[in-house]
């Protein structure tokens, strides 16, 4: 489903980023990698060692920005920066 609908995949990751922490993001990326052919395939497309990617996508993973960008690019996505929406009381 995520592979066929990249917007849905992006919404999923954005919701994890809004509500979760770094460990939640790594779990979500590992889950998404299954939809994109598995960790080994994502690693191949991202030009990253598969063993390293498995470790990176663990709950304690801490990828470099370069690696995170490569993983997302392999899934047809990219990093983006948005302002935090503030509500005024």
C-alpha positions as CSV (number, residue, x, y, z in Angstrom):
1,X,0.0,0.0,0.0
2,X,2.8,2.5,0.9
3,X,4.8,1.8,-2.2
4,X,1.7,2.4,-4.4
5,X,0.8,5.6,-2.5
6,X,3.9,7.6,-1.6
7,X,1.7,10.4,-0.2
8,X,0.3,7.9,2.3
9,X,3.8,6.8,3.2
10,X,4.9,10.4,3.7
11,X,1.8,11.2,5.9
12,X,2.6,8.1,8.0
13,X,6.1,9.2,8.6
14,X,5.0,12.8,9.3
15,X,2.5,11.6,11.9
16,X,5.2,9.5,13.6
17,X,7.5,12.6,13.6
18,X,4.7,14.7,15.2
19,X,3.7,12.2,17.9
20,X,6.7,10.0,18.4
21,X,10.4,10.1,19.1
22,X,13.5,9.0,17.2
23,X,13.0,5.3,18.1
24,X,9.5,5.4,16.8
25,X,10.8,6.9,13.5
26,X,13.3,4.1,13.1
27,X,10.6,1.5,13.7
28,X,8.4,3.2,11.1
29,X,11.2,3.4,8.6
30,X,11.9,-0.3,9.1
31,X,8.2,-1.1,8.7
32,X,8.1,1.0,5.5
33,X,11.2,-0.7,4.1
34,X,9.2,-3.9,3.9
35,X,6.8,-2.2,1.5
36,X,9.8,-1.1,-0.6
37,X,11.3,-4.6,-1.1
38,X,12.8,-5.1,2.4
39,X,15.7,-3.7,4.2
40,X,18.2,-5.4,1.9
41,X,16.6,-3.9,-1.2
42,X,16.3,-0.4,0.4
43,X,20.0,-0.7,1.4
44,X,21.0,-1.6,-2.1
45,X,19.1,1.4,-3.6
46,X,20.4,3.7,-0.9
47,X,23.9,2.4,-1.4
48,X,24.2,1.5,2.2
49,X,25.5,-1.8,3.7
50,X,22.4,-4.0,4.6
51,X,23.8,-5.0,8.0
52,X,24.4,-1.3,8.8
53,X,20.9,-0.4,7.7
54,X,19.4,-3.1,9.9
55,X,21.3,-1.6,12.9
56,X,20.3,1.9,11.8
57,X,16.6,1.0,11.7
58,X,16.6,-0.5,15.2
59,X,15.0,1.3,18.1
60,X,18.5,2.5,19.2
61,X,19.5,3.4,15.6
62,X,20.9,6.9,15.1
63,X,21.4,7.4,11.4
64,X,23.5,10.2,10.0
65,X,21.5,12.8,8.0
66,X,23.2,11.5,4.8
67,X,22.0,8.0,5.5
68,X,18.5,9.1,6.4
69,X,18.2,11.1,3.2
70,X,19.5,8.1,1.2
71,X,16.9,5.8,2.8
72,X,14.1,8.2,2.1
73,X,15.2,8.7,-1.5
74,X,15.2,4.9,-2.0
75,X,11.6,5.0,-0.9
76,X,10.8,7.9,-3.2
77,X,10.7,10.5,-0.5
78,X,12.8,13.4,0.8
79,X,13.4,15.4,3.9
80,X,11.5,18.7,4.2
81,X,11.5,21.4,6.8
82,X,8.2,23.1,7.9
83,X,7.5,25.7,10.5
84,X,5.8,24.5,13.6
85,X,2.2,25.7,13.7
86,X,1.6,27.7,16.9
87,X,-1.9,28.2,18.3
88,X,-2.5,31.6,19.9
89,X,-4.7,31.6,22.9
